Amino acid sequence: LKHEQAGDLCNLKANMKNTFQQIFEGVPKAGKSMHLSQIYTEVYITEGGTAEVNQEHEVRQIETASRKPHRPETAIKLEDIFKAPPGRDWPIRTVMTMGVAGIGKTVLTQKFTLDWAEDKTNQNIQFIFPFTFRELNVLREKKFSLVELIHHFFPETKGIFSFEQFQVLFIFDGLDESRLGLDFNNNPILTDVTESSSVDVLLTNLIRGKLLPSALLWITTRPAAANQIPAQCVGMVTEIRGFTNSQKEEYFKKRFKDEEQANRIISHIKTSRSLHIMCRIPVFCWITATVLEDVMKTTEGGKLPKTLTEMYIQFLVVQTKVKKVKYDGGSETDPHWSPDNKKMIESLGKLAFDQLQKGNLIFYESDLTECGIDIRAASVYSGVNEKHRFFQSAVDMALQSPNGHLDLFLRFFLGLSLQTNQTLLKDLLTREEPSTETTDEAVQYIKRKMSEKLAADKIINLFDCLSEMNDLALVEEVQESLSSGRLSTDKLSSAQWSALVFILLSSEKDLNLFDLKKFINSDDDFARLLPVLDVSSKALLSVCNLSPSTCATLSTVLSSQSSHLRELDLSNNDLRDKGVTLLCGGLRSVHCTLTTLRLSGCLITEEGCASLASALDSNPIHLKELDLSYNHPGEEGVKKLTVQGSTWKPEKLRYGNVNYSCQLTIDTNTVNKKLQLSENNRKVTGVDESQSYPDHEQRFDYWPQVLCKESLPDRCYWEVIWSGKVEISVSYSGVQRKGGSNDCEFGFNNMSWSLSCSDEGRYSVCHQSKREFISSCSSSAPYHKVGVYVDYSGGTLSFYRVSSEIPIHLHTLKTEFTQPLYPGFGFWTGSSVTLC
């Protein structure tokens, strides 16, 4: 830099420090600014995503983000926004940062610029020129050269007429507010920084790299407007996720210097799901702080608002007080619902409702004028997002909305039915108050709607509506049953199923693991819990009685661009070749990123293996582990999956029945004296004559039973040959050994599970004295070899009858194992078991 240019730069930095050191939260108020460093709280910025339009309402985007499973992401520090990520060699010219309204995009650009002006970061950049689209809109009818535009906004640089030799960063904040054409297809090419043109043409050429190609660009926008910039013009997309939980707490501790007051507010927010989620948005944290500070100051020991309706009504009251005192010259004690204020609120409500029905997110001055609104007075209610104005709608309208733009609208409408909320608005509301009976009818109507097949977001919004009406009974009832372990999905009503979905989706627990076995016994159950699967990365669906048709739904999930599913366990469901073929439709999809697929014991033959081989050749990149054990692929099926030259190269491929085989040894200290050992202790036979075994504390003294020495590993398979009538069991070591009570007999207590086999071809399973006969086998000739497969962590115990080395599934028990398992056997006289 030349001496004069260095002086210009110093002046520019000095003015930027003066501009950005002071910040107004929310609505600017005279004398109410604070130093940015006092209140600035870092927000969570991630790399990734695409600059595509997102049609979902922004509140739904925030709530969806709160339910996404934790997965590796690249977090970005503010000062590193232009640093190329690892593995990328070429520089980044243009960064687009997306985030919903109030998430902190503008403050982020201000902090970046201030740190640069204070010589703290990014000193490789010689000039930063921050613009807002709101400012540029005013100039849309005028013509400038790029140099003139810079001089217009930054007069400190008027001595510089060429910027090609400098590293320059242009910041364009608020693309969603742009009223410029930004016609990238038809605007003329412009390469001369001194040639005058419209602001629209200047920007399109700057963004395309035709004008000052050495410059860096940073564009911020709400998601709905992101696609105004062609994808090829954006080097990297980042997303502001807002505050993490710890960042929320940091904000309130900075906002309230009284630690006790800050902790009370933090604790209060955690008690309300809606408030806690919305506080991911920094501007909502400001709204919350403003309201709670006012309530605690004006109402001694007052009840703090817990719902969004209460919070926004209280905020409306606070802002009306501000207008009355600051703009109308009134006092704090004057009634705040003056005729002018009432007219203003009604006009703003009309504006919000009209724009909401049109699907517009942004209001302009012309929109205000059309609704008869004084722009100066309306500014009191601006600067925050539009949500506090949505006070009317209906359940059906919200459910029919494809993108959730009426969700909050519905919550506020129903929240207004509460007497406490009407009291705050008693001078504003002129219509007859809804009765308690009307409110109850609305609650029942919502619960009836829950019996319909609804998407996850709509289910959640209906429960949020009930929360706004302080009706938490349904959720609390299901939550109590779930927590106590007494929840039986067989007895759940449709509304209770919806409550279960809501609880699972709202849980603070990590949804990475979706263990359906606790809740599902049929295809219908699976369909009801599908919304939870949509946000899970690991789904355990083994032994859920799923039919082949379920695989069509799963295929759709795998094909979805938004799917998070990485691990899928469908073992021991009768899916057969038909189900696998349906599933392969999803496996072929370019959006499928499944890494592990378990299909053990699903009755798959060579035909199903051929479908799998074809699908995995089409999309060979992601799937690393495939479990086809305990199926019937045949030599040809195995050959198709392992053929040389295939593009799919698995790290683990299991087939056959020996992958988990384990060797068993009889524990001679447990053998009942009416049992005889032979064949080197590999065979046990029930006899009439007592054997001369020494007394031992571990020996069964009444029931003719025996345990094995070895505890079973996490997954294992073993076989025995039997004759007569026997019990083939697994048991905890703590099963009682002395006496003839149920505590000692396999299958008749909570410590053991048993399969009963007889020469008549009858099979049954028993646990805690509950016996279930396997009817499909009652007329079959017995196969005198049984296979047992245990998946300890998966909570399944499967029995097979084995003929010609092919296991045929008999039954699978589902449970949660809590102690090491030991194989055991029970005998009738003359019966025998031989370890294979």
Protein Blocks (a to p, Z undefined) as FASTA:
>chain_A
ZZklmmmmmmmmmmmmmmmmpccehjadehiaccfklmoccddddeedjdddcfbdfklm
mmmmmmpccdddddddfklmmgccehiabdcfbdcddddehilpmmmmmmmmmmmmnomg
oklbmbdcdddfklmmmmmmpccdfklmmmmmmmmlmmpcbfklpccddddehkllpcbf
klaklpccdfbfkbccdfklmmmmmmnomnoplbccdddddfklmmmpcfklpmbdcdde
bjafklmmmmmmmmpmblklmmmmmmmmmmpmklmmmmmpmklmmmmmmmmmmmmmmmgh
iacdfbfklmmmmmmmmmmmmmmmmmnopafklcfbbfklmmmmmmmmmmmmmmmmnopa
bdcfklmmmnopafklmmmmgoiafklmmcbdcfklmmmpmnlpmmmmmmmmmmmmpmkl
mmmmmmmpmbdcddfklmmmmmmmmmmmmmpccdfklmmmmmmmmmmnopaklmmmmmmm
mmnopacfklpcfklmmmmmmmmmmpmbdfkbccfklmgcbfklmmmmmmmmmmccbdcf
ehklpafklmmmmmmmmmpmkbcbfbdcfehiakbjmlmmmmmmmmmpmklccfbdcfeh
klpafklmmmmmmmmmmmmmlmmbdcfehiaebjmlmmmmmgghiabdcfbdcedjllmg
ccddddfklpcfkbcceehhlaccddfbdcdddddfkbcfkbccdddfbdcdfbdcdddd
dehjaddddddfklcfedjbfklpghiackbccddddfkopacddeehiacddfklmmpc
cdfbdcddddfknopacddddeehiacdfbdcddddfbdcdddddddehiacddZZ
